[in-house]
Amino acid sequence: MLGYIFKIDKIIVIEFTNYSNDIQSSYNSYINQALVYKNNYINQQNTILNLQNSINKNNNFELLHKISNEKVNNLEKIISLKPNQTNIQYVEVLSYDNLNDFSKVILDTNLREDNSIRALATTDGYSAGIVVQEYNKVIAYLNPNNKCNYAVFIGKNSAPGITSGTNKNGEMIIKHVPIWYKVNLNDEVITSGMDNIFPKGLKLGTVSSIKENSTTKTIFVKAYKNILSNKYFYIINKK
């Protein structure tokens, strides 16, 4: 009754409410500070890590782009052509055209509908095969394929010949070499550019053996590159 008369209960409630408000205010302030810390430090750290990862990726892409440009420039130097005489296109092998023939592959590109035959080179500048448009597919006949025919020069005497696939030992076969041309073992074989397909100067390999026929020679060549294991190539379009 005295508490009711002198309103002591109201005084207690007011004091308790003030104390509770102070606690709630301190709690909210702590939470806000924690969120600010999280935003300023933890999220900032994540942002920095993401930016660093992006920078590293960009640096890798820049390096790959630089390497690709250097490869194209080196290839242009190898084929020794004047500017604007060729167009070089980077391509990837999608799949085999037939599962029982590893030397005939489908490339991830499109060519204009015509009967032109284009040159195929490795990314480090070696002769790899020929490219044709067949229906709606771009087909590459790689060097081991007997339909991969293009003109080459052999040795210092530039003996002419035509590629004709590979033998059972994996050596490239060069046919129709005139009998009167002198060819030596270890002579280097390069594209001649006489077929209007390849530019002159792409390397194939070196002579490993020679077979003399009645009017011609057949040359067997140990190739510099294992073309069948390559995933990426350049198509060279002569203008």
Backbone torsions as a table, in degrees:
resi	resn	phi	psi	omega
1	MET	NA	-42.5	178.8
2	LEU	-63.1	-41.5	178.7
3	GLY	-61.3	-40.4	179.2
4	TYR	-67.2	-42.1	-178.0
5	ILE	-64.4	-48.1	-176.2
6	PHE	-88.6	5.6	175.5
7	LYS	58.1	36.8	179.0
8	ILE	-66.0	-35.4	-178.2
9	ASP	-62.4	-36.2	178.9
10	LYS	-67.4	-39.0	178.9
11	ILE	-62.4	-42.0	-179.7
12	ILE	-63.4	-43.9	-179.7
13	VAL	-62.3	-42.7	-179.8
14	ILE	-62.9	-44.4	-179.4
15	GLU	-65.2	-42.0	179.9
16	PHE	-65.5	-39.8	178.5
17	THR	-63.7	-43.1	177.7
18	ASN	-60.5	-43.1	179.3
19	TYR	-64.8	-41.2	178.9
20	SER	-64.5	-39.9	178.9
21	ASN	-63.9	-38.8	177.4
22	ASP	-62.2	-42.1	178.8
23	ILE	-64.1	-45.3	-179.2
24	GLN	-64.1	-39.5	178.8
25	SER	-64.8	-41.9	178.6
26	SER	-65.0	-39.5	179.1
27	TYR	-63.8	-46.8	179.0
28	ASN	-62.1	-39.6	178.6
29	SER	-63.6	-40.7	178.6
30	TYR	-63.9	-44.8	179.5
31	ILE	-61.8	-44.3	179.3
32	ASN	-61.6	-41.5	178.4
33	GLN	-64.3	-39.3	178.6
34	ALA	-64.4	-41.4	178.4
35	LEU	-65.3	-40.0	177.9
36	VAL	-63.4	-42.5	177.6
37	TYR	-59.9	-44.2	179.4
38	LYS	-60.6	-46.2	-178.6
39	ASN	-66.7	-39.9	-175.1
40	ASN	-77.5	-29.7	-172.4
41	TYR	-114.3	-58.0	-175.8
42	ILE	-67.3	-52.6	179.0
43	ASN	-63.6	-38.0	177.9
44	GLN	-63.0	-39.8	178.0
45	GLN	-63.4	-42.3	177.5
46	ASN	-62.9	-40.1	178.6
47	THR	-62.2	-43.0	179.5
48	ILE	-62.8	-43.4	179.1
49	LEU	-62.5	-42.8	178.4
50	ASN	-63.1	-41.3	178.7
51	LEU	-65.0	-40.7	178.0
52	GLN	-63.4	-41.3	177.4
53	ASN	-63.1	-40.6	178.6
54	SER	-64.2	-41.0	178.6
55	ILE	-62.8	-43.1	179.2
56	ASN	-62.8	-41.9	178.2
57	LYS	-63.4	-44.7	179.4
58	ASN	-62.0	-39.7	177.8
59	ASN	-63.7	-39.6	178.4
60	ASN	-64.7	-44.0	178.4
61	PHE	-63.0	-40.1	179.4
62	GLU	-63.7	-41.1	179.2
63	LEU	-65.2	-44.6	178.8
64	LEU	-62.9	-39.9	178.3
65	HIS	-63.6	-41.8	179.2
66	LYS	-64.2	-44.0	179.4
67	ILE	-63.1	-42.1	179.5
68	SER	-62.9	-42.5	178.1
69	ASN	-62.7	-40.3	178.8
70	GLU	-64.2	-38.8	178.5
71	LYS	-64.2	-43.0	178.6
72	VAL	-63.7	-43.1	179.1
73	ASN	-62.8	-41.5	178.2
74	ASN	-64.7	-39.1	179.1
75	LEU	-64.4	-40.1	178.0
76	GLU	-64.0	-35.3	177.3
77	LYS	-69.4	-38.1	-178.6
78	ILE	-63.1	-44.1	-175.9
79	ILE	-81.3	-7.4	169.0
80	SER	53.1	47.9	177.3
81	LEU	-109.2	156.6	177.6
82	LYS	-71.5	157.7	179.0
83	PRO	-56.5	147.6	177.0
84	ASN	68.4	12.3	175.9
85	GLN	-90.1	-17.1	179.9
86	THR	-136.3	160.7	170.9
87	ASN	-127.4	122.5	-175.5
88	ILE	-106.5	127.9	-175.3
89	GLN	-123.1	128.3	179.5
90	TYR	-83.6	128.2	-176.4
91	VAL	-135.4	159.6	178.5
92	GLU	-120.9	146.1	175.6
93	VAL	-78.7	125.3	178.9
94	LEU	-85.7	-47.7	-176.8
95	SER	-169.7	173.7	170.9
96	TYR	-76.3	146.1	175.1
97	ASP	-74.7	-37.3	172.9
98	ASN	-131.5	134.6	-176.3
99	LEU	-66.8	-18.4	179.5
100	ASN	-96.7	11.0	179.6
101	ASP	-139.8	102.2	-177.2
102	PHE	-79.1	-8.3	-176.0
103	SER	-95.1	4.3	179.0
104	LYS	-128.2	112.8	-172.1
105	VAL	-127.6	160.3	177.3
106	ILE	-101.2	133.9	-178.9
107	LEU	-104.0	154.0	-176.8
108	ASP	-88.4	62.9	178.8
109	THR	-154.0	172.8	175.1
110	ASN	-125.6	144.5	177.3
111	LEU	-122.1	157.8	176.9
112	ARG	-65.0	150.4	-177.1
113	GLU	-73.0	94.8	173.3
114	ASP	-154.1	-178.6	-177.1
115	ASN	-100.0	16.2	-178.0
116	SER	-66.1	143.0	173.4
117	ILE	-105.5	131.5	-176.3
118	ARG	-114.4	155.3	-179.7
119	ALA	-84.6	146.9	177.0
120	LEU	-122.1	131.7	-178.9
121	ALA	-130.9	153.4	173.5
122	THR	-72.2	165.4	-178.5
123	THR	-70.2	-13.0	176.1
124	ASP	-107.6	16.8	165.7
125	GLY	93.0	22.1	177.0
126	TYR	-105.3	150.4	177.8
127	SER	-64.8	137.0	-174.4
128	ALA	-125.5	-26.5	-177.4
129	GLY	156.9	-160.7	179.3
130	ILE	-124.6	158.1	-177.5
131	VAL	-126.1	134.0	177.5
132	VAL	-136.5	157.6	173.5
133	GLN	-95.0	121.0	178.0
134	GLU	-122.4	106.0	-176.7
135	TYR	59.2	-117.9	-178.1
136	ASN	-103.9	18.4	-178.7
137	LYS	-124.7	148.7	172.8
138	VAL	-100.8	114.9	-172.9
139	ILE	-107.7	135.4	173.0
140	ALA	-109.5	122.5	170.0
141	TYR	-93.4	108.0	-176.8
142	LEU	-77.0	165.4	-174.0
143	ASN	-49.6	-38.9	-179.1
144	PRO	-68.1	-13.2	-178.0
145	ASN	-78.5	135.3	-177.3
146	ASN	-72.3	-8.8	173.9
147	LYS	-91.0	-1.6	178.6
148	CYS	-86.8	92.1	-175.0
149	ASN	-119.2	122.1	174.8
150	TYR	-153.7	163.8	-171.3
151	ALA	-85.6	142.8	179.9
152	VAL	-136.0	163.0	169.7
153	PHE	-115.3	144.1	-177.7
154	ILE	-121.5	124.8	173.1
155	GLY	69.7	-173.4	-177.6
156	LYS	-68.3	-24.9	179.8
157	ASN	-84.0	-2.1	179.7
158	SER	53.2	49.6	176.4
159	ALA	-66.1	126.3	-177.1
160	PRO	-79.9	151.8	177.0
161	GLY	-164.6	174.1	-178.3
162	ILE	-127.8	130.7	177.8
163	THR	-68.5	145.1	-177.0
164	SER	-146.3	50.6	177.8
165	GLY	78.3	-154.8	-178.8
166	THR	-131.9	160.8	175.9
167	ASN	-91.1	-174.1	-176.3
168	LYS	-67.7	-17.0	178.2
169	ASN	-91.2	1.4	179.6
170	GLY	83.4	9.4	178.1
171	GLU	-85.2	139.2	176.8
172	MET	-69.5	142.4	-179.5
173	ILE	-105.0	125.9	175.4
174	ILE	-113.2	115.8	-177.1
175	LYS	-106.4	170.5	173.7
176	HIS	63.4	31.6	175.2
177	VAL	-82.3	122.4	-178.5
178	PRO	-55.9	140.1	-173.5
179	ILE	-64.5	-28.4	-175.6
180	TRP	-80.5	-10.4	177.0
181	TYR	-78.3	135.3	178.1
182	LYS	-85.3	124.1	178.1
183	VAL	-124.7	133.8	-178.1
184	ASN	-114.3	156.6	172.7
185	LEU	-61.0	143.7	179.5
186	ASN	72.7	5.3	171.1
187	ASP	-61.7	142.6	-179.7
188	GLU	-85.2	142.9	-179.8
189	VAL	-112.2	129.2	179.6
190	ILE	-132.0	162.5	174.1
191	THR	-69.1	141.8	-174.8
192	SER	-93.6	-25.1	-175.7
193	GLY	80.2	3.6	-177.3
194	MET	-83.5	-4.7	-177.3
195	ASP	-98.6	-0.9	-175.7
196	ASN	60.4	22.4	175.0
197	ILE	-113.1	-60.8	-179.2
198	PHE	-93.4	146.6	164.3
199	PRO	-74.5	163.5	-179.3
200	LYS	-77.2	138.3	167.3
201	GLY	115.6	-7.6	177.3
202	LEU	-74.8	133.4	-174.1
203	LYS	-85.7	145.1	175.4
204	LEU	-110.0	-52.2	-176.9
205	GLY	171.5	-156.8	-178.5
206	THR	-126.1	153.0	-177.9
207	VAL	-68.6	126.9	179.4
208	SER	-106.1	-28.4	176.8
209	SER	-160.4	162.1	-174.9
210	ILE	-134.0	133.8	176.1
211	LYS	-121.6	122.9	-179.5
212	GLU	-95.4	127.8	175.6
213	ASN	-102.6	-168.7	-177.5
214	SER	-67.4	-44.0	-177.5
215	THR	-123.2	-9.4	-178.5
216	THR	-138.1	172.4	173.5
217	LYS	-116.7	148.0	170.7
218	THR	-111.4	125.4	-176.0
219	ILE	-108.6	135.9	176.7
220	PHE	-109.5	132.5	-169.4
221	VAL	-123.2	130.6	171.7
222	LYS	-84.4	112.9	-173.2
223	ALA	-72.7	147.7	176.7
224	TYR	-70.7	-32.9	-173.1
225	LYS	-124.1	144.2	170.6
226	ASN	-87.2	93.6	-171.8
227	ILE	-63.7	-33.1	-174.5
228	LEU	-64.7	-19.3	-178.3
229	SER	-94.6	0.6	-178.1
230	ASN	-83.7	142.5	178.3
231	LYS	-106.1	-25.7	-176.2
232	TYR	-125.7	144.8	-177.8
233	PHE	-143.5	174.1	168.4
234	TYR	-115.9	134.2	167.7
235	ILE	-93.6	129.9	179.5
236	ILE	-108.4	115.6	178.3
237	ASN	-100.8	114.2	175.5
238	LYS	-80.2	132.9	-179.4
239	LYS	-91.0	NA	NA
